[in-house]
């Protein structure tokens, strides 16, 4: 299978995925890494792994609609089997989501449906949550709202800071994201009408991986 990966920043999840591909643990080829930010460190990571990169600098577009249209055309020409969001910080257009329905996945640093949006680590600590983690989910045209497939969950410690909690959660992400991508690439995981089916069974609740 072939995939494209959309990024905006550091590209740590992208690197974890590419390492899995290099070790032949993923039956997948990333055709292009696309960024809305020309300074995204993830672009350097992609080049290190000899993956083609393309930049749509959001700041250079007169409107979001024009940006969305250009991105959609570029990805449509590639015709990927999977669209992987790895730290991509923009909401995809309704048209893009419709065109690639059931093919777009994202990883979000919270136990969805809790804590959608930004600053999830600080919010988890401020809310005195017992657990925090990360969720791999399908992407729809509403922020962090598609069906959740797998979650990594960790207990919040009394001495946790944003930094320590983020480090632990991100380590979990490097496991669960390649896991989901591998199931998609091997067709163990199929998406029918925006609903995930794993090994032919409807996934009613997400799979939860605990580190405790």
C-alpha positions in Angstrom: 0.0 0.0 0.0 1.0 3.6 -0.5 0.5 6.5 1.8 1.0 10.2 2.1 1.9 11.9 5.4 0.8 15.4 6.4 2.9 17.2 9.0 3.3 20.7 10.4 6.2 20.3 12.9 8.8 18.1 14.4 7.9 14.8 12.7 8.6 12.5 15.6 5.7 10.2 14.8 6.7 10.3 11.1 10.2 9.2 12.1 8.8 6.3 14.2 6.7 5.2 11.2 9.6 5.4 8.7 11.8 3.4 11.1 9.2 0.7 11.1 9.1 0.7 7.3 12.9 0.5 7.1 12.9 -2.5 9.4 10.2 -4.1 7.2 7.7 -4.1 10.0 5.2 -2.2 7.9 4.0 -3.3 4.4 3.7 0.3 3.3 5.4 2.9 1.2 5.2 6.6 2.0 5.1 8.3 -1.3 5.2 11.9 -0.1 5.5 13.9 3.1 3.5 17.1 2.8 3.8 20.1 5.1 2.0 23.4 5.5 5.1 24.8 7.2 8.4 25.1 5.2 10.4 25.1 8.5 8.9 21.8 9.8 11.7 19.6 11.1 9.7 16.6 9.8 10.8 17.6 6.2 14.4 16.9 7.2 13.5 13.6 8.6 11.7 12.6 5.4 14.7 13.6 3.3 16.9 11.5 5.6 14.8 8.5 4.7 14.8 9.5 1.0 11.1 10.2 1.0 9.8 12.9 -1.4 8.6 16.1 0.2 6.3 18.9 -0.8 5.5 22.2 0.9 2.2 24.1 0.7 3.2 27.2 2.7 -0.1 28.2 4.2 1.1 31.8 4.7 1.5 32.3 1.0 -2.1 31.6 0.1 -4.7 34.3 -0.1 -7.4 32.1 1.5 -7.8 28.8 3.2 -10.1 27.6 0.3 -7.3 28.1 -2.2 -4.9 26.3 0.1 -7.4 23.4 0.6 -8.0 23.1 -3.1 -4.3 22.9 -4.0 -3.7 20.3 -1.3 -6.6 18.2 -2.4 -5.5 18.2 -6.0 -1.9 17.2 -5.1 -3.0 14.3 -2.9 -5.7 13.2 -5.3 -3.1 12.9 -8.1 -1.1 10.5 -5.8 -4.2 8.5 -5.0 -2.9 7.1 -1.7 -4.5 4.1 0.1 -3.9 5.9 3.4 -3.5 9.5 4.5 -1.5 9.8 7.7 -1.7 12.9 9.8 1.4 13.2 12.0 1.3 16.5 13.8 -0.7 18.2 11.1 -2.2 21.3 12.7 -5.0 22.2 10.2 -8.5 21.0 9.8 -9.0 19.2 6.5 -11.7 20.5 4.2 -15.1 18.7 3.9 -14.2 18.0 0.3 -10.9 16.4 1.2 -12.5 14.3 4.0 -15.2 13.2 1.7 -12.8 12.3 -1.1 -10.6 10.2 1.2 -13.3 9.0 3.5 -12.2 6.0 5.6 -8.6 6.5 4.6 -7.5 9.3 6.8 -6.0 8.6 10.3 -4.6 10.9 13.0 -3.0 10.6 16.4 -4.2 13.0 19.1 -2.6 13.4 22.5 -5.6 12.7 24.7 -8.0 10.0 25.6 -10.7 11.0 23.2 -13.5 12.1 23.4 -11.8 13.9 26.3 -9.7 17.0 25.7 -10.1 17.7 22.0 -8.0 20.4 20.6 -4.7 21.9 21.9 -2.7 22.0 25.1 -4.0 18.6 26.3 -1.1 17.9 28.7 -1.6 21.1 30.7 -5.4 20.7 30.6 -5.1 17.1 31.9 -3.0 18.2 34.8 -5.1 21.3 35.5 -8.3 19.1 35.5 -6.7 16.6 37.9 -7.3 13.8 35.5 -6.4 10.3 36.7 -5.2 9.2 33.3 -3.9 10.7 30.1 -2.7 9.3 26.8 -3.1 9.3 23.1 -5.7 8.2 20.6 -5.4 7.0 17.0 -8.7 7.9 15.2 -10.3 8.3 11.9 -10.5 11.8 10.6 -13.7 13.6 9.7 -14.4 17.3 9.1 -14.8 18.0 12.8 -11.8 18.3 15.0 -10.7 15.1 16.8 -14.2 13.5 16.3 -13.8 10.4 14.2 -14.0 6.8 15.5 -11.2 6.0 17.9 -9.3 2.8 17.0 -6.5 2.4 19.6 -5.6 4.4 22.7 -2.4 4.4 24.8 -3.2 5.2 28.5 -0.9 6.2 31.4 -1.6 7.1 35.0 -0.8 10.7 35.9 1.7 10.8 38.7 1.6 13.4 41.5 4.9 14.8 40.4 4.2 14.9 36.6 4.8 18.1 34.7 3.8 18.9 31.1 7.2 17.7 30.0 7.3 14.4 31.8 3.7 13.6 30.8 4.4 14.4 27.2 7.5 12.3 27.1 5.6 9.2 28.4 2.6 9.7 26.1 4.8 10.2 23.0 6.7 7.0 23.7 3.3 5.2 23.7 2.4 7.0 20.4 5.5 5.5 18.7 4.0 2.1 19.4 0.3 2.5 18.8 0.5 4.5 15.5 2.6 2.0 13.6 0.4 -0.7 15.0 -2.8 0.8 13.5 -1.0 1.6 10.2 0.2 -2.0 10.0 -3.3 -3.3 10.5 -4.5 -1.0 7.7 -1.7 -1.9 5.4 -2.3 -5.7 5.9 -6.1 -5.1 5.6 -6.8 -6.6 9.0 -8.4 -3.2 9.8 -11.0 -2.0 7.3 -13.1 1.1 7.4 -16.7 0.7 6.3 -19.0 3.8 6.5 -16.5 5.5 8.8 -16.7 2.6 11.2 -13.6 0.5 11.9 -13.7 -3.3 11.6 -10.7 -5.3 13.0 -10.4 -8.9 11.7 -13.9 -8.6 10.4 -15.5 -7.5 13.7 -16.9 -4.1 14.3 -14.7 -2.2 16.8 -17.3 -0.8 19.2 -14.8 0.4 21.8 -11.2 1.3 21.1 -8.3 -1.0 22.0 -6.6 0.3 25.0 -2.8 -0.2 25.7 -1.9 0.6 29.3 1.6 1.2 30.6 0.6 0.2 34.1 
